[in-house]
Amino acid sequence: MDALGRSAQPLRLARDRRLPDLGLPGALPAPGARRDAARGRALRARLSNLFLVLHVGLLLAAFAGFTLAAALAALYLFQERRLKRREASILRLPAPSLAALDVFTARTIAVSLPALTLGIAVGLARLAGSGGAFDAVVAATLATWIAYAGFIVLRHGFGWRGRRAAYLAVAGFALVLVVLPIGHFS
């Protein structure tokens, strides 16, 4: 303090917290702005978690369906080979007919492909929202989608049935085996 009783520090004006935030340096935020920002961050975090749960759940459901379809296709190929060689049954229970295995494989893929499509869409929306980039996992997942969409088109549009369709289902599953480890360990 000096001789007149004044403080040596510069004069500071009291800030009125009721004034709106004008974006000026040193200006205080509007009342509730921090609370609103915190609510916005919490909402974004909840939506991000929801998108993540939907994305992972849909992709896992699709990949489980593709795994079942590959097992059915492999059983089709095994049963076909066994019938061509006229081998005695090595299974205790008879396998389903080739036609039934072919239909079950196609139906399983037809149910799993929309789940994969929705999972990719949700994942891309989450990726765009977080500012992520296109990477190897996305590319491999899109390649898997193309393989199984090709299966549906070739089966219904060009009449692929039997062995060719089974080989395509197994090849699509090979892509699933590529996507899962990359997605899990990255």
C-alpha positions as CSV (number, residue, x, y, z in Angstrom):
1,M,0.0,0.0,0.0
2,D,1.2,3.5,-0.7
3,A,0.8,6.6,1.4
4,L,-2.8,7.2,0.1
5,G,-3.9,3.7,1.0
6,R,-4.0,2.4,-2.5
7,S,-2.8,-1.0,-3.5
8,A,0.2,-1.3,-5.6
9,Q,-1.5,-3.8,-7.8
10,P,-3.6,-2.6,-10.8
11,L,-7.2,-1.9,-10.3
12,R,-9.3,-5.1,-10.8
13,L,-12.9,-4.8,-11.7
14,A,-15.4,-7.2,-10.2
15,R,-16.7,-9.5,-12.8
16,D,-20.4,-9.9,-13.0
17,R,-21.2,-13.6,-13.4
18,R,-24.5,-12.8,-15.0
19,L,-23.0,-11.4,-18.1
20,P,-22.9,-13.6,-21.2
21,D,-19.6,-15.0,-22.4
22,L,-18.4,-12.8,-25.2
23,G,-15.4,-15.0,-26.0
24,L,-13.0,-12.3,-24.9
25,P,-9.8,-13.3,-23.2
26,G,-10.2,-13.3,-19.5
27,A,-14.0,-13.3,-19.7
28,L,-15.8,-15.7,-17.4
29,P,-18.1,-18.3,-19.0
30,A,-21.8,-17.8,-18.9
31,P,-23.5,-19.3,-15.9
32,G,-24.1,-23.0,-16.4
33,A,-21.7,-23.1,-19.4
34,R,-19.4,-25.5,-17.6
35,R,-22.3,-27.6,-16.6
36,D,-23.6,-27.6,-20.1
37,A,-20.2,-28.5,-21.5
38,A,-19.9,-31.3,-19.0
39,R,-23.3,-32.6,-20.0
40,G,-22.4,-32.4,-23.7
41,R,-19.2,-34.4,-23.0
42,A,-21.1,-36.9,-21.0
43,L,-23.7,-37.3,-23.7
44,R,-21.0,-37.7,-26.4
45,A,-19.3,-40.3,-24.3
46,R,-22.6,-42.2,-23.8
47,L,-23.4,-42.1,-27.5
48,S,-19.9,-43.1,-28.3
49,N,-20.2,-46.1,-26.0
50,L,-23.6,-46.9,-27.4
51,F,-22.2,-46.8,-30.9
52,L,-19.3,-49.0,-29.8
53,V,-21.6,-51.6,-28.2
54,L,-23.8,-51.6,-31.3
55,H,-20.8,-51.8,-33.7
56,V,-19.1,-54.7,-31.8
57,G,-22.3,-56.5,-31.1
58,L,-23.5,-56.4,-34.7
59,L,-20.1,-57.4,-36.1
60,L,-19.7,-60.3,-33.7
61,A,-23.2,-61.5,-34.5
62,A,-22.4,-61.3,-38.2
63,F,-19.1,-63.1,-37.8
64,A,-20.7,-65.8,-35.7
65,G,-23.2,-66.3,-38.5
66,F,-20.4,-66.5,-41.1
67,T,-18.6,-69.0,-38.9
68,L,-21.8,-71.2,-38.9
69,A,-22.2,-70.8,-42.6
70,A,-18.5,-71.8,-43.2
71,A,-19.1,-74.9,-41.0
72,L,-22.2,-75.8,-43.0
73,A,-20.3,-75.2,-46.2
74,A,-17.4,-77.4,-45.0
75,L,-19.8,-80.1,-44.0
76,Y,-21.4,-79.8,-47.5
77,L,-18.0,-80.3,-49.1
78,F,-17.1,-83.2,-46.8
79,Q,-20.5,-84.9,-47.4
80,E,-20.2,-84.4,-51.2
81,R,-16.8,-85.9,-51.3
82,R,-17.9,-88.8,-49.1
83,L,-20.9,-89.5,-51.4
84,K,-18.8,-89.3,-54.6
85,R,-16.3,-91.9,-53.2
86,R,-19.2,-94.1,-51.9
87,E,-17.5,-94.3,-48.5
88,A,-19.2,-95.9,-45.6
89,S,-20.5,-93.5,-43.0
90,I,-17.8,-92.5,-40.5
91,L,-20.2,-90.2,-38.6
92,R,-22.5,-91.8,-36.0
93,L,-25.4,-89.6,-37.1
94,P,-26.2,-89.1,-40.7
95,A,-25.4,-85.6,-42.0
96,P,-28.2,-83.5,-43.5
97,S,-28.8,-83.7,-47.2
98,L,-26.6,-81.7,-49.6
99,A,-29.6,-79.6,-50.6
100,A,-30.4,-78.8,-47.0
101,L,-26.8,-77.9,-46.2
102,D,-26.7,-75.6,-49.3
103,V,-30.0,-73.9,-48.3
104,F,-28.9,-73.5,-44.6
105,T,-25.6,-72.0,-45.7
106,A,-27.3,-69.4,-48.0
107,R,-29.9,-68.5,-45.3
108,T,-27.3,-68.1,-42.6
109,I,-25.3,-65.7,-44.9
110,A,-28.5,-63.9,-45.9
111,V,-29.2,-63.2,-42.2
112,S,-25.6,-62.4,-41.3
113,L,-24.9,-59.9,-44.1
114,P,-27.4,-57.3,-42.9
115,A,-25.9,-57.5,-39.4
116,L,-22.5,-56.9,-41.0
117,T,-23.8,-54.0,-43.0
118,L,-25.3,-52.3,-40.0
119,G,-22.2,-53.0,-37.9
120,I,-20.0,-51.4,-40.6
121,A,-22.4,-48.4,-40.9
122,V,-22.3,-47.8,-37.1
123,G,-18.5,-48.2,-37.1
124,L,-18.1,-45.8,-39.9
125,A,-20.4,-43.3,-38.2
126,R,-18.4,-43.6,-34.9
127,L,-15.1,-43.3,-36.9
128,A,-16.3,-40.1,-38.6
129,G,-17.5,-38.7,-35.3
130,S,-14.2,-39.3,-33.6
131,G,-12.1,-38.1,-36.5
132,G,-10.6,-41.6,-37.1
133,A,-9.0,-42.7,-40.3
134,F,-9.5,-45.5,-42.8
135,D,-7.2,-48.4,-41.8
136,A,-6.5,-52.0,-42.5
137,V,-9.3,-53.3,-40.3
138,V,-11.9,-51.2,-42.2
139,A,-10.4,-52.4,-45.5
140,A,-10.5,-56.1,-44.5
141,T,-14.0,-55.7,-43.1
142,L,-15.2,-54.1,-46.4
143,A,-13.5,-56.9,-48.3
144,T,-15.5,-59.4,-46.2
145,W,-18.7,-57.6,-46.9
146,I,-17.9,-57.6,-50.7
147,A,-17.2,-61.4,-50.6
148,Y,-20.5,-62.2,-48.8
149,A,-22.5,-59.7,-50.9
150,G,-20.9,-61.4,-53.9
151,F,-22.1,-64.8,-52.5
152,I,-25.7,-63.5,-52.4
153,V,-25.5,-62.0,-55.9
154,L,-23.9,-65.1,-57.4
155,R,-26.4,-67.4,-55.7
156,H,-29.5,-65.5,-56.5
157,G,-28.5,-63.7,-59.7
158,F,-26.4,-66.4,-61.4
159,G,-27.7,-69.6,-59.9
160,W,-24.5,-70.6,-58.0
161,R,-25.4,-73.6,-55.9
162,G,-23.6,-76.6,-54.4
163,R,-19.8,-76.8,-54.5
164,R,-19.1,-73.4,-56.0
165,A,-21.2,-71.6,-53.4
166,A,-19.7,-73.7,-50.6
167,Y,-16.2,-72.8,-51.7
168,L,-17.2,-69.1,-51.8
169,A,-18.6,-69.3,-48.3
170,V,-15.4,-70.9,-47.0
171,A,-13.3,-68.2,-48.8
172,G,-15.4,-65.5,-47.2
173,F,-14.8,-67.1,-43.8
174,A,-11.0,-66.9,-44.5
175,L,-11.5,-63.1,-44.7
176,V,-13.3,-63.3,-41.3
177,L,-10.3,-65.0,-39.9
178,V,-8.2,-62.1,-41.2
179,V,-10.5,-59.4,-39.8
180,L,-10.9,-60.8,-36.3
181,P,-7.3,-60.9,-35.2
182,I,-6.5,-57.5,-36.8
183,G,-9.5,-55.9,-35.2
184,H,-8.9,-57.5,-31.8
185,F,-5.2,-56.8,-31.5
186,S,-5.1,-53.3,-33.0
